[in-house]
Amino acid sequence: MEIIPAIDLINGQCVRLTEGDFAQQTTYDADPLAVAQRFEAAGVKRLHLVDLDGARAKRPVNLPVLERIARHTRLHIDFGGGLQSGETVRQAFDAGARQITAGSIAVREPETVNGWLQTFGAERIIIGADYRDNHISINAWAEQSERTLREFVEGYLTSGATTFICTDVSKDGKLQGPSLATYTALREQVPAARLIASGGVTTIADVEALAAVGMHGAIIGKAIYEGTITLEQLRPWL
């Protein structure tokens, strides 16, 4: 299972939100490159980089930060936030992203994202499956759609997607543990999907439990910044 630390960006700084709420923001470091370099020095290979300014602006805002991290580390970066067109996806790749994450647009405009899968290749496009109570969340996580998590993943598998970041928005940033029951069921229901757990990962025991379930990756954000999981504890996974 791949360990994927997260860096969320607001005003070029490393922050974390709770349940995606911009009113519940904590700033952890003014220099995201320094954070990324600490991750790399500890043996981390991958990075989940989220442009929260871009998500609000509906266009990438922090591409210069992506470019700096890509230039000064060897991390495999997946980038998301504000990607609304093929042009902006190409800009992210040009800035050094190895993959991009299609978030809310994957719910709103499946035809657009299916086009990206064809144009850029399924291995470069991660589908963001944000959910609450087993239903896909929409409109900045404020509402629930009719589609279940399983239906959403199965639909994109049919379109050729392979990799999904599954974020339980009710747990995001709360340090209350991941949704193991949901992930266990999803692994059984859609065994062909590469599933990355996101939201609630709090302790090294959570990491072990996600690996036991058969998740392909685990995104860890606040737990690292708050010290409930240390990079040293993660070393066996790196």
N, C-alpha and C positions, 0 to 999 in steps of 0.2 A: 504494500500500500504506500502510495506516495504522500509525503508530508508537504503541504503547500501553505506556507505562511501568507498572510494577507496584509497588504498595505492599502488603506483607503485614503484618498487625497481630497483635501479641501484647502484652497488657497496655497497649494503646493506643499502642504504640511501633512504629516502622518496622523490620522485621526481614527477614532472608532465611534460609530453611532450605536444606539440601542433600538432594536426593532426598526432600523432604517429611519429613525426620527431625527431630523436635523436639529431639533431643539434639545436632543439628548446627545450632545457631542462632547467627546473628550479628546484633547490634542496630546499626543504622546511624544512627538519629535518634530522639530522644524525642518529636519533634513532627511527626507525619505531615502536618498542615496546611501547615507550612513547606515540607516536601518537595513537596507538591502545588502550592504557589504558585510554587516554583522551576521546576517543570515547565511550568506555565502561562506564566510569564514568558519561557520559552525558545521558546514557540510551540506547545507540546503541546496537543492538543485532547481527548484521551481518557485515561482512567485505569482500570486494572484493580486494584480494591481487594478484598483477600482477608482475611476475618475468621478467622484461624487459631484464635483462642480459640473462636469460634463453631463451627468445624468439629469441635473436640474436644467441646464442650458439646452439640452437635446443636441449637443454637438461636443466633440472632445475639447477640453480646455487644458488638460495637463499633459499633452503630448511631449512638451519639452522635458518633463520629469521622466516620462517613459524613455525618452531618448538618452537621457543622462544615465539612467540605471542600466539600460541595454549596452551602452558604450563602455561603462566602467565596471560591469560584472559579466559573468557568463551565465547568469540565471536564465532559465527558460521561463519567459514571462507570458502569462495570459492577461489580456487587457480588456476592460469593459467600462462602460459609462459614456453615454451620449452617442453611441454608434447607431446612426439612423439611415445610412446609405452605404452603397458599395464604395463610394469615394472615401468616406471617413474610415471604413474598414481598411482600405488600402493605405491610408495615411498612418494608421496604427501599425500595420506591418512594416511600412517604410521607416517608422520611428524605432523599430526593433522588437515589436511584439512577435512572439512565435505562434501564438494563438490569440483569438479574441473570444470574448463571451457575449453572446447575444442574449440580452436580458428581457426587458419588457417588450421589446420589439418582436421577440419570438412568439409572444402571445398575441399582440395586436396585428402584426403583419407577417403571417407565416409565409406568404408568397415571396416577400422580400428576403427572408432568411433562407428559404429553400433555394433562392437564386444565389445567395452567398455560398451555400454548400456546394452548388454546382460550379461556381466561378472560382472559388478559392480552394476547394477541397474539403471534404468532411473532417479530415484530421486537423484542420486549422480552425474550425468553428465549434466552440463549446456552446451548448444550449443551457441557458440559465432557467432552472425549474424552481421558481420561488413559490412556496406553498404555505398554507395555514389550514389546519384541520383537514388535511389531505386534499384540498382544492387549491388550484393555481391562483396566486394572488396577482392583482392587477392595480393599475393606477397608484404607483408608488406604494404598493402593499396596503393601500387603504381599503380595497374591496376584494371580494372573492369572486372568481368566475365560476361557471357551471362545470368546468372541466376538472376532472380528478387528476391527481399527479400521474397515476398510471396511464390514463388516456393521453395525457400530454406527451409523456415519454414515448409511448408506443407510436403516436402519430409522427413524431420526428424520426424515430427509428425507421419507419416506412419510407421517409424522405431521404434517408441515407446518413443521418446524424449518428454519431457513435458515443459521444461523451456528454454527460449532463452534470452540472453542479446543482445539487438538490439542497436548497436553503429553507429550513423551517424558520419562517420570519418571526414566529412567536417566541423563538429561543435566541434569535440573533443578538449577540452582545450582552446576554444576560448571565452567562456562566452558570447555566442550570443543567448542563448535560445534553447530548444529542438525542435525536429521535430514533432510537435503536429499533423500536417495533416497526416504524414506518419503513426504515431502510431494509430491515429483514424481509418484510413482505415484498417490497419492490424488487429486491434481488431475486426472489423466487418468481415473481410475476414477469419480469423482463430481464432474464439472464444475459441477453445479448448486449445490454447497455453497460457502458463504463460509467459507474456512478461515483461521484465525488460528494462527500458529506460536507455540509456547511451549516453553521449555526449551533451554538451551545457547547462545542467541544471545550472542556474545562480542565480535565486532569489526564494524566498519562493512562489511567485506567479506561477513560473514554476512548483514547486512541487504540488501545488494545482491543476493546470491545468492537470498534468499527472494523478493525482488521479481521476479527473473528467472524463478523457478519459477511465479509467478503467485499467490502467497499474498495474501490480502486484508488481512492484518494481521500484525504481529509484536509479541509481548509481550516487553519487555526489563526485566529486574529487576537482578540482581546486577551485570551488566556496567556499568550506569550508576553504581551505588554504588561499585564497585571502580575505575571510571575506565577500563576497557578500551574503552568507548564513551562519548564525551562528548556532552552536549546540543548543543554547537556542531557536532560532526560530523553530528548528526541533522538539522540545520537544513534542508538541501535537501529532506528528506522531510516537513517540517512545513508 
